Amino acid sequence: MHEMSLCESLLDILKSEAETAKFEKVKRITLEVGPLSTVEPEALRFGFDVVMRGSLAEGARLDIVTEPAEARCLSCFELVSVSDRLSPCPKCGGTELQISGGDALRIKELEVS
């Protein structure tokens, strides 16, 4: 379950940001999880609760948002929505797609005190 190590990395980022921005508590964090990121949101929620215990983010609300995955079709050059990396282009049926979004995990918002 790589989501636990992702949560540990997230905690490291929060600690570093707390030093820089001078905050003591994380109240809410919004993560953007792309559908092509290979991150399982429910496993991430579980890992978040476990890893954040006893830290500046203990009890913080975790919101997860998903942005659609997009790719540029190298056959018709259209920007299209895709559901996975192996889907053909919904416009022309081409199979050479260059992913341009939806494969990231990032902090979108942070509410602190």
Buried (B, 14 or more C-beta within 10 A) or exposed (E): EEBBEBBEEBBEEBBEBBEEEEBEBBEEBBBBBBBBBEBBBEBBBBBBBEBBEEBBBEEBEBEBEEBEBBBBBEBEEEEBEBEEEEBBBEEEEBEEBEBEBBBEBEEEEBBBE
